Amino acid sequence: MRILAIVFFIVLLCIGLYIKTNPYEYRNKSLCEMFEKFKARSFHGVITKKYEDIDHHLNKTFEVESQKIVIDFDRTGFYEFIKVNDSVIKESGSPVITVFRQGEMLKEFQIDFGCKE
């Protein structure tokens, strides 16, 4: 039993040291996976809520037609730009979000999570 605990500790220590010495590889992989999931989504409609989600590490979040969209890692300023009652359109497979305010197209954002593929 004691040998098993020592082996388990050594394995965990090795994994931790590997991750510690290669943090950008893991962060980038995670960002790229999140970005691909984001690109796959589509939504259009009016922004009904905009908030930093207290239950999820204060992730920058907005809601469109009851869809919850997390945009926490975007570097374009999209989240800071949008307001409740703006309309947005995002097609599946595209990182572009078009923002409309009072019926007029204001701006297109090429969403960027900082993924270095």
C-alpha positions, 0 to 999 in steps of 0.5 A: 500500500505504501509503495503504491502511494509513493508511485502515485505521488511520483507520477503526479509530480512528474505530470505536474512538472511537465505541465509547469515547464510547458504551460503555453502548449497546454494553454494554447491547445485549450484556447484553440479548442475553445475557439473551434467550438466558438466558430462552430456555433451560430446565433442571431438575434437581440442581446438580452443579457450581458454579464460576467458570470460569477459562477464561472470565474467571471467569464464574459458572457452574453445571451442572445435568444436564450443562448448563453455565449462565453466570449472571455478570451476574445482580444478584439474588444467585442464584449466591451463594445456590445450593449443589451438590445444590440442585434448580432449575427454569427454564422457557423464556421465563421469567427465574424460577428456583425453588430447592429444597433437601432437597425444599422450595422455598426461593426464587424468583429473578427473574434480572436482568442489568441490561438496560435495554430 
